[in-house]
């Protein structure tokens, strides 16, 4: 199974204590791991800096998604930010797919999906609690949904989050299809990591 074919696509952070490094495990609808995503360039110095900072939500993070054969599939990079964040999605050969731009919104969360030429191809709109995200194409038609689940008792005091990406259609045009696959990790990088 492939990250672009699994429906739902399940993204889960492993349990971690006192670690500020972005890592994710990716599963298909049958609970089989099909990929993992690991932050690059988070060396010892960066870990110390993050540990000293109270809130590292604005820090840059670069996550590489690889399949179980070690083949890189996508690179998701959240850039340094203050009020709103820009997250780039890039193919392994360096070709840009597009960006997921956070919009300034005080209640809930909203993002704009842009192609490599900065043309809008869709939106992500989160509810007030930040647990349910509706993904629409540029015409406002819902094409996918991301749900963040509540942590179980064993994860309550860790930094682990879980997401389920549900596609409404088996195929979508590029770059919307790839940006949607990247959305669960991008949402977590912007809204949850380092907070």
C-alpha positions as CSV (number, residue, x, y, z in Angstrom):
1,X,0.0,0.0,0.0
2,X,1.2,3.5,-0.9
3,X,0.7,6.8,1.0
4,X,-1.2,8.2,-2.0
5,X,-3.6,5.2,-2.1
6,X,-4.4,4.5,1.5
7,X,-7.9,5.7,2.6
8,X,-7.9,6.6,5.4
9,X,-4.3,7.4,5.8
10,X,-3.4,7.3,9.5
11,X,-0.6,9.4,10.9
12,X,0.6,8.8,14.4
13,X,3.4,10.2,16.5
14,X,5.2,7.7,18.7
15,X,5.1,8.3,22.4
16,X,7.9,10.6,23.5
17,X,9.0,12.3,26.7
18,X,11.2,15.4,26.9
19,X,12.0,15.2,23.1
20,X,11.2,18.0,20.7
21,X,11.8,16.3,17.4
22,X,9.1,15.7,14.8
23,X,8.6,12.0,14.1
24,X,5.6,10.2,12.6
25,X,4.5,6.7,11.7
26,X,2.1,6.3,8.8
27,X,-0.4,3.5,8.5
28,X,-2.9,2.3,6.0
29,X,-6.6,1.6,6.8
30,X,-5.7,-2.0,8.0
31,X,-3.2,-0.7,10.6
32,X,-0.2,-1.7,8.6
33,X,2.7,0.7,8.7
34,X,3.5,1.9,5.2
35,X,5.8,4.8,5.8
36,X,7.5,7.0,8.4
37,X,8.4,10.6,8.6
38,X,11.4,11.9,10.4
39,X,12.7,15.4,11.0
40,X,16.1,16.2,9.5
41,X,18.7,18.6,10.9
42,X,17.5,18.4,14.5
43,X,21.0,17.8,15.9
44,X,22.1,18.0,19.5
45,X,22.5,21.8,19.4
46,X,19.0,22.3,18.0
47,X,17.6,20.0,20.7
48,X,19.3,22.1,23.4
49,X,18.0,25.3,21.9
50,X,14.5,23.9,21.8
51,X,14.8,22.6,25.3
52,X,15.8,26.1,26.5
53,X,12.9,27.8,24.6
54,X,9.5,27.7,26.2
55,X,7.6,27.6,22.9
56,X,9.3,26.2,19.8
57,X,6.2,26.4,17.6
58,X,7.8,29.1,15.4
59,X,11.0,27.0,14.8
60,X,11.7,25.6,11.3
61,X,11.1,21.9,10.9
62,X,12.0,19.7,7.9
63,X,10.4,16.3,7.7
64,X,11.2,13.6,5.2
65,X,8.6,10.9,4.4
66,X,10.0,7.6,3.4
67,X,8.4,4.3,2.5
68,X,9.3,1.0,4.3
69,X,12.0,0.4,1.6
70,X,13.7,3.6,2.6
71,X,12.6,5.4,-0.6
72,X,11.9,9.0,0.0
73,X,8.4,10.1,-1.1
74,X,8.0,13.7,0.1
75,X,9.7,16.5,2.0
76,X,7.6,18.8,4.2
77,X,9.3,21.9,5.5
78,X,7.7,24.3,7.9
79,X,9.6,27.6,7.7
80,X,10.5,29.9,10.6
81,X,7.4,31.8,11.6
82,X,5.9,34.2,14.1
83,X,2.2,34.8,13.5
84,X,1.4,32.6,10.5
85,X,3.4,29.7,9.0
86,X,4.3,28.7,5.5
87,X,4.9,25.0,4.9
88,X,6.5,23.8,1.6
89,X,5.9,20.4,0.1
90,X,8.7,19.2,-2.2
91,X,9.3,16.0,-4.2
92,X,12.4,14.0,-3.4
93,X,14.2,15.3,-6.6
94,X,13.7,18.9,-5.3
95,X,10.8,19.9,-7.5
96,X,8.3,22.0,-5.6
97,X,4.7,20.7,-5.3
98,X,3.3,23.8,-3.5
99,X,2.8,25.4,-0.1
100,X,0.3,25.2,2.7
101,X,-0.1,28.8,4.0
102,X,-1.6,29.4,7.4
103,X,-4.1,32.2,7.5
104,X,-4.5,34.5,10.5
105,X,-7.6,33.3,12.3
106,X,-8.2,33.7,16.0
107,X,-10.8,30.9,16.5
108,X,-10.2,27.6,14.7
109,X,-7.5,27.2,12.0
110,X,-7.4,28.0,8.3
111,X,-4.9,27.3,5.6
112,X,-4.6,28.0,1.9
113,X,-3.2,25.3,-0.5
114,X,-1.1,26.9,-3.2
115,X,0.6,25.4,-6.2
116,X,4.3,26.1,-7.0
117,X,3.3,29.3,-8.8
118,X,1.3,30.6,-5.8
119,X,-2.1,29.9,-7.3
120,X,-4.8,28.8,-4.9
121,X,-5.8,25.1,-5.4
122,X,-7.7,24.6,-2.1
123,X,-8.3,25.4,1.5
124,X,-8.2,23.7,4.9
125,X,-10.6,24.9,7.6
126,X,-10.4,23.6,11.1
127,X,-13.2,23.7,13.7
128,X,-13.1,25.6,16.9
129,X,-11.4,22.8,18.9
130,X,-8.8,22.0,16.2
131,X,-9.9,18.4,15.9
132,X,-11.7,18.3,12.6
133,X,-10.4,19.9,9.4
134,X,-12.3,20.1,6.2
135,X,-10.2,20.2,2.9
136,X,-11.9,21.9,-0.1
137,X,-10.8,22.4,-3.7
138,X,-10.5,25.9,-5.2
139,X,-14.3,25.8,-5.9
140,X,-15.1,25.2,-2.2
141,X,-16.1,21.6,-2.7
142,X,-15.1,19.2,0.1
143,X,-12.5,16.7,-1.2
144,X,-11.0,15.3,2.1
145,X,-11.1,15.6,5.9
146,X,-8.5,15.3,8.6
147,X,-9.5,14.3,12.1
148,X,-7.2,14.6,15.1
149,X,-8.1,12.1,17.8
150,X,-8.0,12.5,21.5
151,X,-4.9,10.8,23.2
152,X,-5.6,7.7,25.1
153,X,-4.7,7.5,28.8
154,X,-1.1,6.3,28.1
155,X,-0.5,9.2,25.7
156,X,-2.1,11.9,27.8
157,X,1.1,13.3,29.2
158,X,3.2,12.8,26.1
159,X,3.5,14.9,23.0
160,X,1.9,12.2,20.8
161,X,-1.0,13.1,18.4
162,X,-2.9,11.0,15.9
163,X,-4.5,12.0,12.7
164,X,-6.8,10.3,10.1
165,X,-6.9,11.6,6.6
166,X,-10.1,10.6,4.7
167,X,-10.3,11.1,1.0
168,X,-13.7,11.6,-0.6
169,X,-12.5,10.8,-4.1
170,X,-10.1,8.1,-5.4
171,X,-8.1,10.5,-7.5
172,X,-7.6,14.2,-7.6
173,X,-5.5,16.5,-9.9
174,X,-2.0,17.4,-8.9
175,X,-0.8,19.3,-6.9
176,X,-4.0,19.1,-4.8
177,X,-3.6,15.3,-4.3
178,X,-0.1,15.6,-2.9
179,X,-0.8,18.6,-0.8
180,X,-3.7,16.7,0.8
181,X,-1.5,13.8,1.6
182,X,1.0,16.2,3.3
183,X,-1.8,18.1,5.1
184,X,-2.0,15.9,8.3
185,X,1.7,16.3,9.1
186,X,1.6,20.0,8.0
187,X,-1.3,20.7,10.4
188,X,0.6,19.1,13.2
189,X,3.8,20.9,12.5
190,X,2.1,24.3,12.5
191,X,-0.5,23.9,15.2
192,X,0.9,21.3,17.7
193,X,4.6,20.8,17.5
194,X,6.6,22.7,20.0
195,X,3.6,24.2,21.7
